[in-house]
Amino acid sequence: MRRFTDTHVFRTEVFSLGIDNETAGYYLSTPISGVSGAVEFETCYAISEAEYRRFVDNPPLAIPFVEDCRMGREEKRRLA
């Protein structure tokens, strides 16, 4: 079984939400640029159940968090 299972994909806002199968917790994943900016890779960040439900109900509310992740301000919540 894969560790991460996407439950919602938001193409316009460029992020996904899902379940971490190892912890049964929730995550948000988004593409992150490498140091040179030339390489993008998908990275997952832990979120609470309340954040998960809020972002599912209103995806634009996740944008500030997504931007914080992309800028490296949420590294403590990074899962993979």
C-alpha positions as CSV (number, residue, x, y, z in Angstrom):
1,M,0.0,0.0,0.0
2,R,1.2,3.5,-0.8
3,R,1.8,5.8,2.1
4,F,-0.2,8.7,0.7
5,T,-3.7,8.5,-0.8
6,D,-5.1,11.6,-2.5
7,T,-8.8,12.2,-1.7
8,H,-9.2,15.6,-3.5
9,V,-7.2,17.2,-6.3
10,F,-7.5,20.9,-6.9
11,R,-5.9,21.6,-10.3
12,T,-6.7,25.3,-10.3
13,E,-5.2,25.9,-6.9
14,V,-2.4,23.4,-7.6
15,F,-2.6,21.2,-4.5
16,S,-4.1,17.9,-3.3
17,L,-5.5,16.7,0.0
18,G,-5.4,13.2,1.3
19,I,-4.8,10.6,4.0
20,D,-1.4,9.5,5.3
21,N,-1.9,5.7,5.5
22,E,1.0,5.3,8.0
23,T,-0.4,7.7,10.6
24,A,-4.1,8.0,9.5
25,G,-3.5,11.8,9.5
26,Y,-4.3,14.3,6.9
27,Y,-1.9,16.0,4.4
28,L,-1.8,18.7,1.7
29,S,0.6,18.1,-1.2
30,T,1.9,20.6,-3.7
31,P,4.7,20.9,-6.1
32,I,7.9,22.5,-4.7
33,S,10.8,23.9,-6.8
34,G,14.3,22.8,-6.1
35,V,17.1,25.2,-5.1
36,S,17.8,26.1,-8.7
37,G,14.1,26.5,-9.4
38,A,14.5,24.1,-12.4
39,V,13.1,21.0,-10.8
40,E,9.7,20.5,-9.2
41,F,8.7,17.7,-7.0
42,E,5.6,16.8,-5.0
43,T,5.9,17.4,-1.2
44,C,3.4,16.5,1.5
45,Y,2.7,18.5,4.6
46,A,0.8,17.4,7.7
47,I,-2.5,19.3,8.3
48,S,-5.1,18.9,11.0
49,E,-8.6,17.4,10.4
50,A,-10.1,20.9,10.8
51,E,-7.7,22.3,8.1
52,Y,-8.5,19.3,5.9
53,R,-12.3,19.9,6.2
54,R,-11.9,23.7,5.7
55,F,-9.8,23.2,2.6
56,V,-12.1,20.6,1.1
57,D,-15.1,22.9,1.7
58,N,-13.3,26.0,0.3
59,P,-10.1,25.3,-1.6
60,P,-9.0,29.0,-2.0
61,L,-8.6,29.1,1.8
62,A,-5.6,26.8,1.4
63,I,-3.7,29.2,-0.8
64,P,-1.8,31.1,2.0
65,F,-0.7,27.7,3.5
66,V,0.3,26.4,0.1
67,E,2.4,29.6,-0.5
68,D,4.0,29.2,3.0
69,C,4.9,25.6,2.0
70,R,6.4,26.7,-1.3
71,M,8.5,29.4,0.5
72,G,9.8,26.9,3.0
73,R,8.0,28.4,6.0
74,E,6.2,25.1,6.9
75,E,9.2,22.7,6.9
76,K,8.3,21.5,10.4
77,R,5.1,20.0,8.9
78,R,6.8,18.4,5.9
79,L,6.2,14.7,5.6
80,A,7.9,13.8,2.3
